[in-house]
Protein backbone atom coordinates (compact mmCIF):
# COMPACT_ATOMS: atom_id res chain seq x y z
CA UNK A 1 0.00 0.00 0.00
CA UNK A 2 1.43 3.34 -1.03
CA UNK A 3 1.64 5.96 1.70
CA UNK A 4 -0.48 9.07 1.31
CA UNK A 5 0.16 12.61 2.50
CA UNK A 6 -2.15 15.10 4.18
CA UNK A 7 -1.72 18.75 3.26
CA UNK A 8 -3.45 21.33 5.46
CA UNK A 9 -5.77 23.60 3.49
CA UNK A 10 -5.13 27.11 4.72
CA UNK A 11 -5.66 29.37 1.70
CA UNK A 12 -5.69 29.48 -2.09
CA UNK A 13 -4.75 27.52 -4.19
CA UNK A 14 -5.54 24.65 -1.76
CA UNK A 15 -9.15 25.81 -1.37
CA UNK A 16 -9.59 25.70 -5.14
CA UNK A 17 -8.15 22.17 -5.17
CA UNK A 18 -10.77 21.05 -2.64
CA UNK A 19 -13.54 22.67 -4.68
CA UNK A 20 -12.26 20.96 -7.83
CA UNK A 21 -12.12 17.56 -6.14
CA UNK A 22 -15.65 18.03 -4.77
CA UNK A 23 -16.96 18.86 -8.25
CA UNK A 24 -15.36 15.63 -9.50
CA UNK A 25 -16.35 13.30 -6.65
CA UNK A 26 -19.79 14.45 -5.55
CA UNK A 27 -21.74 14.18 -8.84
CA UNK A 28 -20.46 10.67 -9.46
CA UNK A 29 -21.05 9.42 -5.92
CA UNK A 30 -24.16 11.29 -4.80
CA UNK A 31 -26.28 11.73 -7.93
CA UNK A 32 -27.61 8.14 -7.76
CA UNK A 33 -28.44 8.68 -4.05
CA UNK A 34 -29.94 12.20 -3.92
CA UNK A 35 -30.22 13.38 -7.53
CA UNK A 36 -28.37 15.95 -9.62
CA UNK A 37 -30.34 18.99 -8.43
CA UNK A 38 -29.54 18.39 -4.76
CA UNK A 39 -25.90 17.58 -5.55
CA UNK A 40 -25.55 20.87 -7.44
CA UNK A 41 -27.23 22.76 -4.60
CA UNK A 42 -25.02 21.16 -1.95
CA UNK A 43 -21.83 21.77 -3.92
CA UNK A 44 -22.67 25.46 -4.09
CA UNK A 45 -23.77 25.70 -0.47
CA UNK A 46 -21.05 23.58 1.18
CA UNK A 47 -18.13 23.04 -1.21
CA UNK A 48 -17.64 26.28 -3.13
CA UNK A 49 -14.48 28.29 -2.51
CA UNK A 50 -16.55 30.81 -0.53
CA UNK A 51 -18.19 28.10 1.60
CA UNK A 52 -14.87 26.36 2.30
CA UNK A 53 -13.25 29.68 3.27
CA UNK A 54 -16.14 30.38 5.66
CA UNK A 55 -15.82 26.92 7.19
CA UNK A 56 -12.09 27.45 7.74
CA UNK A 57 -12.92 30.74 9.51
CA UNK A 58 -15.46 28.88 11.68
CA UNK A 59 -12.86 26.40 12.96
CA UNK A 60 -13.06 23.58 10.43
CA UNK A 61 -9.78 21.99 9.36
CA UNK A 62 -9.48 20.76 5.78
CA UNK A 63 -6.75 18.49 4.44
CA UNK A 64 -5.98 17.50 0.88
CA UNK A 65 -5.10 13.84 0.48
CA UNK A 66 -2.21 13.28 -1.95
CA UNK A 67 -0.87 10.00 -3.28
CA UNK A 68 2.82 9.21 -2.92
CA UNK A 69 3.32 10.67 -6.42
CA UNK A 70 1.81 13.99 -5.30
CA UNK A 71 -1.53 13.54 -7.10
CA UNK A 72 -4.54 14.93 -5.20
CA UNK A 73 -6.82 11.94 -4.59
CA UNK A 74 -9.27 13.31 -2.04
CA UNK A 75 -9.90 15.54 0.93
CA UNK A 76 -11.28 15.58 4.43
CA UNK A 77 -12.58 18.09 6.92
CA UNK A 78 -12.83 17.87 10.70
CA UNK A 79 -13.96 20.15 13.51
CA UNK A 80 -14.51 19.99 17.24
CA UNK A 81 -18.24 19.61 17.91
CA UNK A 82 -19.29 19.64 21.55
CA UNK A 83 -17.15 16.94 23.17
CA UNK A 84 -16.65 15.03 19.90
CA UNK A 85 -14.26 15.28 16.97
CA UNK A 86 -16.61 15.61 13.99
CA UNK A 87 -15.54 14.20 10.62
CA UNK A 88 -17.45 16.55 8.34
CA UNK A 89 -16.06 15.52 4.94
CA UNK A 90 -14.19 12.42 3.79
CA UNK A 91 -13.93 11.89 0.04
CA UNK A 92 -11.59 9.90 -2.18
CA UNK A 93 -11.70 9.89 -5.98
CA UNK A 94 -13.43 6.68 -7.15
CA UNK A 95 -10.37 5.41 -9.06
CA UNK A 96 -8.39 5.41 -5.81
CA UNK A 97 -10.97 3.70 -3.60
CA UNK A 98 -10.31 0.17 -2.39
CA UNK A 99 -6.54 0.71 -2.18
CA UNK A 100 -6.28 1.24 1.57
CA UNK A 101 -6.30 5.04 1.38
CA UNK A 102 -9.54 5.25 3.34
CA UNK A 103 -8.01 3.27 6.20
CA UNK A 104 -4.88 5.47 6.16
CA UNK A 105 -7.10 8.56 6.19
CA UNK A 106 -9.17 7.28 9.09
CA UNK A 107 -5.95 6.51 11.01
CA UNK A 108 -4.87 10.12 10.37
CA UNK A 109 -8.23 11.45 11.63
CA UNK A 110 -8.04 9.24 14.71
CA UNK A 111 -4.52 10.52 15.47
CA UNK A 112 -5.71 14.13 15.08
CA UNK A 113 -8.60 13.47 17.46
CA UNK A 114 -6.42 11.81 20.07
CA UNK A 115 -3.78 14.57 19.92
CA UNK A 116 -6.54 17.09 20.59
CA UNK A 117 -7.86 15.08 23.53
CA UNK A 118 -11.08 13.74 22.03
CA UNK A 119 -12.42 10.34 23.06
CA UNK A 120 -14.86 9.96 20.15
CA UNK A 121 -15.14 10.67 16.43
CA UNK A 122 -18.60 11.32 15.02
CA UNK A 123 -19.88 11.78 11.48
CA UNK A 124 -23.08 11.90 9.50
CA UNK A 125 -23.64 9.81 6.39
CA UNK A 126 -26.64 9.48 4.09
CA UNK A 127 -28.72 6.44 5.00
CA UNK A 128 -28.46 5.02 1.46
CA UNK A 129 -24.75 5.76 1.06
CA UNK A 130 -22.73 2.53 0.61
CA UNK A 131 -20.11 4.16 2.87
CA UNK A 132 -22.27 3.29 5.91
CA UNK A 133 -20.91 -0.27 5.69
CA UNK A 134 -17.34 1.03 5.22
CA UNK A 135 -17.60 3.16 8.36
CA UNK A 136 -18.99 0.17 10.27
CA UNK A 137 -15.96 -1.91 9.16
CA UNK A 138 -13.77 0.90 10.53
CA UNK A 139 -15.39 0.62 13.94
CA UNK A 140 -18.21 3.16 13.74
CA UNK A 141 -21.68 2.42 15.10
CA UNK A 142 -24.97 4.03 14.12
CA UNK A 143 -26.22 6.23 16.95
CA UNK A 144 -29.48 7.46 15.43
CA UNK A 145 -31.07 8.81 12.25
CA UNK A 146 -30.92 12.57 11.71
CA UNK A 147 -32.77 14.66 9.13
CA UNK A 148 -31.38 18.15 8.51
CA UNK A 149 -33.14 20.84 6.49
CA UNK A 150 -30.49 22.49 4.30
CA UNK A 151 -32.79 24.92 2.49
CA UNK A 152 -34.46 25.16 -0.91
CA UNK A 153 -36.66 22.16 0.01
CA UNK A 154 -33.69 19.80 0.43
CA UNK A 155 -32.84 17.67 3.45
CA UNK A 156 -29.94 15.50 4.43
CA UNK A 157 -31.39 12.13 5.50
CA UNK A 158 -28.47 10.72 7.46
CA UNK A 159 -27.28 8.41 10.16
CA UNK A 160 -25.18 9.90 12.93
CA UNK A 161 -22.34 7.47 13.58
CA UNK A 162 -19.62 7.36 16.24
CA UNK A 163 -16.41 5.60 17.04
CA UNK A 164 -14.97 5.59 20.54
CA UNK A 165 -11.20 5.98 20.69
Rosetta constraint file for C-alpha pairs under 8 A:
AtomPair CA 1 CA 99 HARMONIC 6.93 0.50
AtomPair CA 1 CA 100 HARMONIC 6.60 0.50
AtomPair CA 2 CA 67 HARMONIC 7.39 0.50
AtomPair CA 2 CA 68 HARMONIC 6.32 0.50
AtomPair CA 3 CA 67 HARMONIC 6.89 0.50
AtomPair CA 3 CA 68 HARMONIC 5.77 0.50
AtomPair CA 3 CA 101 HARMONIC 7.99 0.50
AtomPair CA 3 CA 104 HARMONIC 7.92 0.50
AtomPair CA 4 CA 65 HARMONIC 6.69 0.50
AtomPair CA 4 CA 66 HARMONIC 5.60 0.50
AtomPair CA 4 CA 67 HARMONIC 4.70 0.50
AtomPair CA 4 CA 68 HARMONIC 5.37 0.50
AtomPair CA 4 CA 101 HARMONIC 7.08 0.50
AtomPair CA 4 CA 104 HARMONIC 7.48 0.50
AtomPair CA 5 CA 65 HARMONIC 5.76 0.50
AtomPair CA 5 CA 66 HARMONIC 5.08 0.50
AtomPair CA 5 CA 67 HARMONIC 6.42 0.50
AtomPair CA 5 CA 68 HARMONIC 6.92 0.50
AtomPair CA 6 CA 63 HARMONIC 5.72 0.50
AtomPair CA 6 CA 64 HARMONIC 5.59 0.50
AtomPair CA 6 CA 65 HARMONIC 4.89 0.50
AtomPair CA 6 CA 66 HARMONIC 6.39 0.50
AtomPair CA 7 CA 63 HARMONIC 5.17 0.50
AtomPair CA 7 CA 64 HARMONIC 5.03 0.50
AtomPair CA 7 CA 65 HARMONIC 6.57 0.50
AtomPair CA 7 CA 66 HARMONIC 7.57 0.50
AtomPair CA 8 CA 61 HARMONIC 7.47 0.50
AtomPair CA 8 CA 62 HARMONIC 6.07 0.50
AtomPair CA 8 CA 63 HARMONIC 4.47 0.50
AtomPair CA 8 CA 64 HARMONIC 6.48 0.50
AtomPair CA 9 CA 14 HARMONIC 5.36 0.50
AtomPair CA 9 CA 15 HARMONIC 6.32 0.50
AtomPair CA 9 CA 61 HARMONIC 7.29 0.50
AtomPair CA 9 CA 62 HARMONIC 5.20 0.50
AtomPair CA 9 CA 63 HARMONIC 5.29 0.50
AtomPair CA 9 CA 64 HARMONIC 6.63 0.50
AtomPair CA 10 CA 14 HARMONIC 6.94 0.50
AtomPair CA 10 CA 15 HARMONIC 7.41 0.50
AtomPair CA 10 CA 56 HARMONIC 7.59 0.50
AtomPair CA 10 CA 62 HARMONIC 7.77 0.50
AtomPair CA 11 CA 15 HARMONIC 5.85 0.50
AtomPair CA 11 CA 53 HARMONIC 7.75 0.50
AtomPair CA 12 CA 16 HARMONIC 6.23 0.50
AtomPair CA 13 CA 17 HARMONIC 6.41 0.50
AtomPair CA 14 CA 18 HARMONIC 6.41 0.50
AtomPair CA 14 CA 64 HARMONIC 7.63 0.50
AtomPair CA 15 CA 19 HARMONIC 6.33 0.50
AtomPair CA 15 CA 49 HARMONIC 5.98 0.50
AtomPair CA 15 CA 52 HARMONIC 6.82 0.50
AtomPair CA 15 CA 53 HARMONIC 7.30 0.50
AtomPair CA 16 CA 20 HARMONIC 6.07 0.50
AtomPair CA 16 CA 49 HARMONIC 6.13 0.50
AtomPair CA 17 CA 21 HARMONIC 6.16 0.50
AtomPair CA 17 CA 64 HARMONIC 7.95 0.50
AtomPair CA 18 CA 22 HARMONIC 6.12 0.50
AtomPair CA 18 CA 47 HARMONIC 7.75 0.50
AtomPair CA 18 CA 64 HARMONIC 6.93 0.50
AtomPair CA 18 CA 74 HARMONIC 7.90 0.50
AtomPair CA 18 CA 75 HARMONIC 6.62 0.50
AtomPair CA 19 CA 23 HARMONIC 6.24 0.50
AtomPair CA 19 CA 47 HARMONIC 5.76 0.50
AtomPair CA 19 CA 48 HARMONIC 5.68 0.50
AtomPair CA 19 CA 49 HARMONIC 6.10 0.50
AtomPair CA 20 CA 24 HARMONIC 6.39 0.50
AtomPair CA 21 CA 25 HARMONIC 6.03 0.50
AtomPair CA 21 CA 73 HARMONIC 7.88 0.50
AtomPair CA 21 CA 74 HARMONIC 6.55 0.50
AtomPair CA 21 CA 75 HARMONIC 7.67 0.50
AtomPair CA 21 CA 93 HARMONIC 7.69 0.50
AtomPair CA 22 CA 26 HARMONIC 5.53 0.50
AtomPair CA 22 CA 43 HARMONIC 7.28 0.50
AtomPair CA 22 CA 47 HARMONIC 6.63 0.50
AtomPair CA 22 CA 91 HARMONIC 7.98 0.50
AtomPair CA 23 CA 27 HARMONIC 6.72 0.50
AtomPair CA 23 CA 43 HARMONIC 7.14 0.50
AtomPair CA 24 CA 28 HARMONIC 7.12 0.50
AtomPair CA 24 CA 93 HARMONIC 7.67 0.50
AtomPair CA 25 CA 29 HARMONIC 6.14 0.50
AtomPair CA 25 CA 91 HARMONIC 7.26 0.50
AtomPair CA 25 CA 92 HARMONIC 7.36 0.50
AtomPair CA 25 CA 93 HARMONIC 5.80 0.50
AtomPair CA 25 CA 94 HARMONIC 7.25 0.50
AtomPair CA 26 CA 30 HARMONIC 5.45 0.50
AtomPair CA 26 CA 31 HARMONIC 7.43 0.50
AtomPair CA 26 CA 39 HARMONIC 6.86 0.50
AtomPair CA 26 CA 43 HARMONIC 7.77 0.50
AtomPair CA 27 CA 31 HARMONIC 5.24 0.50
AtomPair CA 27 CA 36 HARMONIC 6.91 0.50
AtomPair CA 27 CA 39 HARMONIC 6.31 0.50
AtomPair CA 27 CA 40 HARMONIC 7.83 0.50
AtomPair CA 28 CA 32 HARMONIC 7.78 0.50
AtomPair CA 29 CA 33 HARMONIC 7.66 0.50
AtomPair CA 30 CA 34 HARMONIC 5.92 0.50
AtomPair CA 30 CA 35 HARMONIC 6.97 0.50
AtomPair CA 30 CA 36 HARMONIC 7.92 0.50
AtomPair CA 30 CA 39 HARMONIC 6.58 0.50
AtomPair CA 31 CA 35 HARMONIC 4.28 0.50
AtomPair CA 31 CA 36 HARMONIC 5.00 0.50
AtomPair CA 31 CA 39 HARMONIC 6.33 0.50
AtomPair CA 33 CA 128 HARMONIC 6.62 0.50
AtomPair CA 33 CA 129 HARMONIC 6.95 0.50
AtomPair CA 34 CA 38 HARMONIC 6.26 0.50
AtomPair CA 34 CA 39 HARMONIC 6.93 0.50
AtomPair CA 35 CA 39 HARMONIC 6.35 0.50
AtomPair CA 36 CA 40 HARMONIC 6.08 0.50
AtomPair CA 37 CA 41 HARMONIC 6.21 0.50
AtomPair CA 38 CA 42 HARMONIC 6.00 0.50
AtomPair CA 38 CA 154 HARMONIC 6.80 0.50
AtomPair CA 39 CA 43 HARMONIC 6.06 0.50
AtomPair CA 40 CA 44 HARMONIC 6.37 0.50
AtomPair CA 41 CA 45 HARMONIC 6.14 0.50
AtomPair CA 42 CA 46 HARMONIC 5.60 0.50
AtomPair CA 42 CA 47 HARMONIC 7.18 0.50
AtomPair CA 43 CA 47 HARMONIC 4.76 0.50
AtomPair CA 43 CA 48 HARMONIC 6.21 0.50
AtomPair CA 44 CA 48 HARMONIC 5.19 0.50
AtomPair CA 44 CA 51 HARMONIC 7.71 0.50
AtomPair CA 45 CA 51 HARMONIC 6.41 0.50
AtomPair CA 46 CA 51 HARMONIC 5.36 0.50
AtomPair CA 46 CA 52 HARMONIC 6.87 0.50
AtomPair CA 47 CA 51 HARMONIC 5.79 0.50
AtomPair CA 47 CA 52 HARMONIC 5.83 0.50
AtomPair CA 48 CA 52 HARMONIC 6.10 0.50
AtomPair CA 49 CA 53 HARMONIC 6.07 0.50
AtomPair CA 50 CA 54 HARMONIC 6.22 0.50
AtomPair CA 51 CA 55 HARMONIC 6.18 0.50
AtomPair CA 52 CA 56 HARMONIC 6.20 0.50
AtomPair CA 53 CA 57 HARMONIC 6.33 0.50
AtomPair CA 54 CA 58 HARMONIC 6.24 0.50
AtomPair CA 55 CA 59 HARMONIC 6.51 0.50
AtomPair CA 55 CA 60 HARMONIC 5.41 0.50
AtomPair CA 56 CA 60 HARMONIC 4.82 0.50
AtomPair CA 56 CA 61 HARMONIC 6.15 0.50
AtomPair CA 56 CA 62 HARMONIC 7.45 0.50
AtomPair CA 59 CA 79 HARMONIC 6.37 0.50
AtomPair CA 59 CA 80 HARMONIC 7.89 0.50
AtomPair CA 60 CA 77 HARMONIC 6.53 0.50
AtomPair CA 60 CA 78 HARMONIC 5.71 0.50
AtomPair CA 60 CA 79 HARMONIC 4.69 0.50
AtomPair CA 60 CA 80 HARMONIC 7.83 0.50
AtomPair CA 61 CA 77 HARMONIC 5.39 0.50
AtomPair CA 61 CA 78 HARMONIC 5.30 0.50
AtomPair CA 61 CA 79 HARMONIC 6.16 0.50
AtomPair CA 62 CA 75 HARMONIC 7.14 0.50
AtomPair CA 62 CA 76 HARMONIC 5.64 0.50
AtomPair CA 62 CA 77 HARMONIC 4.24 0.50
AtomPair CA 62 CA 78 HARMONIC 6.62 0.50
AtomPair CA 63 CA 75 HARMONIC 5.56 0.50
AtomPair CA 63 CA 76 HARMONIC 5.38 0.50
AtomPair CA 63 CA 77 HARMONIC 6.35 0.50
AtomPair CA 64 CA 72 HARMONIC 6.76 0.50
AtomPair CA 64 CA 73 HARMONIC 7.85 0.50
AtomPair CA 64 CA 74 HARMONIC 6.08 0.50
AtomPair CA 64 CA 75 HARMONIC 4.39 0.50
AtomPair CA 64 CA 76 HARMONIC 6.67 0.50
AtomPair CA 65 CA 72 HARMONIC 5.82 0.50
AtomPair CA 65 CA 73 HARMONIC 5.69 0.50
AtomPair CA 65 CA 74 HARMONIC 4.90 0.50
AtomPair CA 65 CA 75 HARMONIC 5.11 0.50
AtomPair CA 65 CA 76 HARMONIC 7.54 0.50
AtomPair CA 66 CA 70 HARMONIC 5.28 0.50
AtomPair CA 66 CA 71 HARMONIC 5.20 0.50
AtomPair CA 66 CA 72 HARMONIC 4.33 0.50
AtomPair CA 66 CA 73 HARMONIC 5.48 0.50
AtomPair CA 66 CA 74 HARMONIC 7.06 0.50
AtomPair CA 67 CA 71 HARMONIC 5.25 0.50
AtomPair CA 67 CA 72 HARMONIC 6.44 0.50
AtomPair CA 67 CA 73 HARMONIC 6.39 0.50
AtomPair CA 73 CA 92 HARMONIC 5.72 0.50
AtomPair CA 73 CA 93 HARMONIC 5.48 0.50
AtomPair CA 73 CA 96 HARMONIC 6.83 0.50
AtomPair CA 74 CA 90 HARMONIC 7.68 0.50
AtomPair CA 74 CA 91 HARMONIC 5.30 0.50
AtomPair CA 74 CA 92 HARMONIC 4.13 0.50
AtomPair CA 74 CA 93 HARMONIC 5.76 0.50
AtomPair CA 75 CA 89 HARMONIC 7.35 0.50
AtomPair CA 75 CA 90 HARMONIC 6.03 0.50
AtomPair CA 75 CA 91 HARMONIC 5.51 0.50
AtomPair CA 75 CA 92 HARMONIC 6.65 0.50
AtomPair CA 76 CA 87 HARMONIC 7.64 0.50
AtomPair CA 76 CA 88 HARMONIC 7.36 0.50
AtomPair CA 76 CA 89 HARMONIC 4.80 0.50
AtomPair CA 76 CA 90 HARMONIC 4.34 0.50
AtomPair CA 76 CA 91 HARMONIC 6.32 0.50
AtomPair CA 77 CA 87 HARMONIC 6.14 0.50
AtomPair CA 77 CA 88 HARMONIC 5.30 0.50
AtomPair CA 77 CA 89 HARMONIC 4.75 0.50
AtomPair CA 77 CA 90 HARMONIC 6.67 0.50
AtomPair CA 78 CA 85 HARMONIC 6.93 0.50
AtomPair CA 78 CA 86 HARMONIC 5.50 0.50
AtomPair CA 78 CA 87 HARMONIC 4.57 0.50
AtomPair CA 78 CA 88 HARMONIC 5.35 0.50
AtomPair CA 78 CA 89 HARMONIC 7.01 0.50
AtomPair CA 78 CA 109 HARMONIC 7.96 0.50
AtomPair CA 79 CA 85 HARMONIC 5.98 0.50
AtomPair CA 79 CA 86 HARMONIC 5.29 0.50
AtomPair CA 79 CA 87 HARMONIC 6.80 0.50
AtomPair CA 79 CA 88 HARMONIC 7.20 0.50
AtomPair CA 80 CA 84 HARMONIC 6.02 0.50
AtomPair CA 80 CA 85 HARMONIC 4.72 0.50
AtomPair CA 80 CA 86 HARMONIC 5.85 0.50
AtomPair CA 81 CA 85 HARMONIC 5.95 0.50
AtomPair CA 81 CA 86 HARMONIC 5.84 0.50
AtomPair CA 83 CA 118 HARMONIC 6.95 0.50
AtomPair CA 83 CA 120 HARMONIC 7.94 0.50
AtomPair CA 84 CA 118 HARMONIC 6.10 0.50
AtomPair CA 84 CA 119 HARMONIC 7.07 0.50
AtomPair CA 84 CA 120 HARMONIC 5.38 0.50
AtomPair CA 84 CA 121 HARMONIC 5.77 0.50
AtomPair CA 84 CA 122 HARMONIC 6.43 0.50
AtomPair CA 85 CA 113 HARMONIC 5.96 0.50
AtomPair CA 85 CA 118 HARMONIC 6.17 0.50
AtomPair CA 85 CA 120 HARMONIC 6.23 0.50
AtomPair CA 85 CA 121 HARMONIC 4.72 0.50
AtomPair CA 85 CA 122 HARMONIC 6.19 0.50
AtomPair CA 86 CA 121 HARMONIC 5.70 0.50
AtomPair CA 86 CA 122 HARMONIC 4.84 0.50
AtomPair CA 86 CA 123 HARMONIC 5.62 0.50
AtomPair CA 87 CA 109 HARMONIC 7.87 0.50
AtomPair CA 87 CA 121 HARMONIC 6.81 0.50
AtomPair CA 87 CA 122 HARMONIC 6.08 0.50
AtomPair CA 87 CA 123 HARMONIC 5.04 0.50
AtomPair CA 87 CA 124 HARMONIC 7.96 0.50
AtomPair CA 88 CA 123 HARMONIC 6.20 0.50
AtomPair CA 88 CA 124 HARMONIC 7.40 0.50
AtomPair CA 92 CA 96 HARMONIC 6.60 0.50
AtomPair CA 92 CA 97 HARMONIC 6.39 0.50
AtomPair CA 92 CA 102 HARMONIC 7.50 0.50
AtomPair CA 93 CA 97 HARMONIC 6.67 0.50
AtomPair CA 96 CA 101 HARMONIC 7.50 0.50
AtomPair CA 97 CA 101 HARMONIC 6.96 0.50
AtomPair CA 97 CA 102 HARMONIC 7.25 0.50
AtomPair CA 98 CA 102 HARMONIC 7.69 0.50
AtomPair CA 100 CA 104 HARMONIC 6.40 0.50
AtomPair CA 101 CA 105 HARMONIC 6.01 0.50
AtomPair CA 102 CA 106 HARMONIC 6.12 0.50
AtomPair CA 103 CA 107 HARMONIC 6.15 0.50
AtomPair CA 103 CA 138 HARMONIC 7.59 0.50
AtomPair CA 104 CA 108 HARMONIC 6.27 0.50
AtomPair CA 105 CA 109 HARMONIC 6.26 0.50
AtomPair CA 106 CA 110 HARMONIC 6.05 0.50
AtomPair CA 106 CA 138 HARMONIC 8.00 0.50
AtomPair CA 107 CA 111 HARMONIC 6.17 0.50
AtomPair CA 108 CA 112 HARMONIC 6.24 0.50
AtomPair CA 109 CA 113 HARMONIC 6.18 0.50
AtomPair CA 110 CA 114 HARMONIC 6.16 0.50
AtomPair CA 110 CA 121 HARMONIC 7.45 0.50
AtomPair CA 110 CA 165 HARMONIC 7.51 0.50
AtomPair CA 111 CA 115 HARMONIC 6.06 0.50
AtomPair CA 112 CA 116 HARMONIC 6.31 0.50
AtomPair CA 113 CA 117 HARMONIC 6.33 0.50
AtomPair CA 113 CA 118 HARMONIC 5.21 0.50
AtomPair CA 113 CA 119 HARMONIC 7.47 0.50
AtomPair CA 113 CA 120 HARMONIC 7.66 0.50
AtomPair CA 113 CA 121 HARMONIC 7.18 0.50
AtomPair CA 114 CA 118 HARMONIC 5.42 0.50
AtomPair CA 114 CA 119 HARMONIC 6.86 0.50
AtomPair CA 114 CA 165 HARMONIC 7.56 0.50
AtomPair CA 118 CA 165 HARMONIC 7.88 0.50
AtomPair CA 119 CA 164 HARMONIC 5.95 0.50
AtomPair CA 119 CA 165 HARMONIC 5.11 0.50
AtomPair CA 120 CA 162 HARMONIC 6.69 0.50
AtomPair CA 120 CA 163 HARMONIC 5.58 0.50
AtomPair CA 120 CA 164 HARMONIC 4.39 0.50
AtomPair CA 120 CA 165 HARMONIC 5.44 0.50
AtomPair CA 121 CA 162 HARMONIC 5.58 0.50
AtomPair CA 121 CA 163 HARMONIC 5.27 0.50
AtomPair CA 121 CA 164 HARMONIC 6.54 0.50
AtomPair CA 121 CA 165 HARMONIC 7.47 0.50
AtomPair CA 122 CA 160 HARMONIC 7.05 0.50
AtomPair CA 122 CA 161 HARMONIC 5.56 0.50
AtomPair CA 122 CA 162 HARMONIC 4.26 0.50
AtomPair CA 122 CA 163 HARMONIC 6.45 0.50
AtomPair CA 123 CA 160 HARMONIC 5.82 0.50
AtomPair CA 123 CA 161 HARMONIC 5.39 0.50
AtomPair CA 123 CA 162 HARMONIC 6.50 0.50
AtomPair CA 124 CA 158 HARMONIC 5.88 0.50
AtomPair CA 124 CA 159 HARMONIC 5.50 0.50
AtomPair CA 124 CA 160 HARMONIC 4.50 0.50
AtomPair CA 124 CA 161 HARMONIC 6.07 0.50
AtomPair CA 125 CA 129 HARMONIC 6.79 0.50
AtomPair CA 125 CA 131 HARMONIC 7.54 0.50
AtomPair CA 125 CA 132 HARMONIC 6.68 0.50
AtomPair CA 125 CA 158 HARMONIC 5.03 0.50
AtomPair CA 125 CA 159 HARMONIC 5.43 0.50
AtomPair CA 125 CA 160 HARMONIC 6.73 0.50
AtomPair CA 125 CA 161 HARMONIC 7.67 0.50
AtomPair CA 126 CA 132 HARMONIC 7.79 0.50
AtomPair CA 126 CA 156 HARMONIC 6.87 0.50
AtomPair CA 126 CA 157 HARMONIC 5.61 0.50
AtomPair CA 126 CA 158 HARMONIC 4.03 0.50
AtomPair CA 126 CA 159 HARMONIC 6.20 0.50
AtomPair CA 127 CA 132 HARMONIC 7.23 0.50
AtomPair CA 127 CA 145 HARMONIC 7.98 0.50
AtomPair CA 127 CA 157 HARMONIC 6.30 0.50
AtomPair CA 127 CA 158 HARMONIC 4.95 0.50
AtomPair CA 127 CA 159 HARMONIC 5.70 0.50
AtomPair CA 128 CA 132 HARMONIC 7.82 0.50
AtomPair CA 130 CA 134 HARMONIC 7.25 0.50
AtomPair CA 131 CA 135 HARMONIC 6.12 0.50
AtomPair CA 132 CA 136 HARMONIC 6.29 0.50
AtomPair CA 133 CA 137 HARMONIC 6.26 0.50
AtomPair CA 134 CA 138 HARMONIC 6.40 0.50
AtomPair CA 135 CA 139 HARMONIC 6.51 0.50
AtomPair CA 135 CA 140 HARMONIC 5.42 0.50
AtomPair CA 135 CA 141 HARMONIC 7.91 0.50
AtomPair CA 136 CA 140 HARMONIC 4.65 0.50
AtomPair CA 136 CA 141 HARMONIC 5.97 0.50
AtomPair CA 139 CA 163 HARMONIC 5.95 0.50
AtomPair CA 140 CA 161 HARMONIC 5.97 0.50
AtomPair CA 140 CA 162 HARMONIC 5.09 0.50
AtomPair CA 140 CA 163 HARMONIC 4.48 0.50
AtomPair CA 140 CA 164 HARMONIC 7.91 0.50
AtomPair CA 141 CA 161 HARMONIC 5.32 0.50
AtomPair CA 141 CA 162 HARMONIC 5.48 0.50
AtomPair CA 141 CA 163 HARMONIC 6.46 0.50
AtomPair CA 142 CA 159 HARMONIC 6.34 0.50
AtomPair CA 142 CA 160 HARMONIC 5.99 0.50
AtomPair CA 142 CA 161 HARMONIC 4.36 0.50
AtomPair CA 142 CA 162 HARMONIC 6.65 0.50
AtomPair CA 143 CA 159 HARMONIC 7.21 0.50
AtomPair CA 143 CA 160 HARMONIC 5.53 0.50
AtomPair CA 143 CA 161 HARMONIC 5.29 0.50
AtomPair CA 143 CA 162 HARMONIC 6.73 0.50
AtomPair CA 144 CA 159 HARMONIC 5.79 0.50
AtomPair CA 144 CA 160 HARMONIC 5.54 0.50
AtomPair CA 144 CA 161 HARMONIC 7.37 0.50
AtomPair CA 145 CA 157 HARMONIC 7.53 0.50
AtomPair CA 145 CA 158 HARMONIC 5.78 0.50
AtomPair CA 145 CA 159 HARMONIC 4.34 0.50
AtomPair CA 145 CA 160 HARMONIC 6.02 0.50
AtomPair CA 146 CA 156 HARMONIC 7.91 0.50
AtomPair CA 146 CA 157 HARMONIC 6.24 0.50
AtomPair CA 146 CA 158 HARMONIC 5.24 0.50
AtomPair CA 146 CA 159 HARMONIC 5.74 0.50
AtomPair CA 146 CA 160 HARMONIC 6.45 0.50
AtomPair CA 147 CA 155 HARMONIC 6.43 0.50
AtomPair CA 147 CA 156 HARMONIC 5.55 0.50
AtomPair CA 147 CA 157 HARMONIC 4.64 0.50
AtomPair CA 147 CA 158 HARMONIC 6.07 0.50
AtomPair CA 148 CA 155 HARMONIC 5.29 0.50
AtomPair CA 148 CA 156 HARMONIC 5.08 0.50
AtomPair CA 148 CA 157 HARMONIC 6.74 0.50
AtomPair CA 149 CA 153 HARMONIC 7.49 0.50
AtomPair CA 149 CA 154 HARMONIC 6.17 0.50
AtomPair CA 149 CA 155 HARMONIC 4.40 0.50
AtomPair CA 149 CA 156 HARMONIC 6.56 0.50
AtomPair CA 150 CA 154 HARMONIC 5.69 0.50
AtomPair CA 150 CA 155 HARMONIC 5.43 0.50
AtomPair CA 150 CA 156 HARMONIC 7.02 0.50
AtomPair CA 151 CA 155 HARMONIC 7.31 0.50
